[in-house]
Amino acid sequence: MLLSKKSVETLIDLVEIKLSCIEIFDTQDTRTVKQLDQCRRELYELSGKAPQAEIIPLAGHAVA
């Protein structure tokens, strides 16, 4: 499946928004952040660009 450059950029934006909003409360949240970060790296590889900055999720009450 081929994606246009614009579609990849849109997906990167969506993943980065999700990463910036997520609060880590349990191990499932930690797994989600890791999966989203991997997705972000793969999308940047597809776009041929380097990530602009690391996204740090909001800290919750407990980090697993």
C-alpha distance (Angstrom), angle and dihedral (degrees) to the residues before:
residue distance angle dihedral
M1 . . .
L2 3.78 . .
L3 3.78 123.6 .
S4 3.76 125.3 -161.4
K5 3.80 119.1 -119.8
K6 3.81 89.2 -112.0
S7 3.81 91.5 53.2
V8 3.81 92.1 50.7
E9 3.81 90.7 49.2
T10 3.81 90.3 49.9
L11 3.80 91.1 50.5
I12 3.82 90.4 49.5
D13 3.80 89.3 52.8
L14 3.81 91.8 50.1
V15 3.82 93.4 48.4
E16 3.80 91.6 47.9
I17 3.81 91.4 49.4
K18 3.80 90.6 51.2
L19 3.81 91.6 47.4
S20 3.79 92.0 50.2
C21 3.82 92.2 50.8
I22 3.79 102.4 43.2
E23 3.79 118.8 106.2
I24 3.78 117.0 -155.3
F25 3.80 113.8 -132.7
D26 3.81 103.3 145.6
T27 3.80 144.8 6.9
Q28 3.79 91.9 -83.0
D29 3.80 89.8 59.5
T30 3.80 89.8 49.1
R31 3.82 90.5 51.9
T32 3.79 90.4 48.7
V33 3.81 91.4 52.7
K34 3.81 90.9 49.7
Q35 3.82 91.6 49.2
L36 3.80 92.5 47.7
D37 3.80 91.4 47.6
Q38 3.81 90.5 51.5
C39 3.80 89.8 48.3
R40 3.81 89.6 50.4
R41 3.81 92.0 52.0
E42 3.81 91.7 49.0
L43 3.80 92.0 48.8
Y44 3.80 90.6 50.8
E45 3.81 88.9 51.0
L46 3.81 89.4 52.8
S47 3.79 90.8 49.6
G48 3.80 92.9 48.6
K49 3.80 91.2 -127.7
A50 3.78 131.9 115.7
P51 3.81 118.9 -119.0
Q52 3.81 110.0 -93.0
A53 3.81 96.3 -142.2
E54 3.75 141.3 -17.0
I55 3.80 114.4 -92.4
I56 3.79 112.4 -135.4
P57 3.81 113.9 -161.4
L58 3.79 120.4 -134.7
A59 3.79 112.5 -90.4
G60 3.77 114.9 -114.7
H61 3.76 129.2 -159.8
A62 3.78 93.5 -80.6
V63 3.77 130.2 20.1
A64 3.79 113.3 -152.0
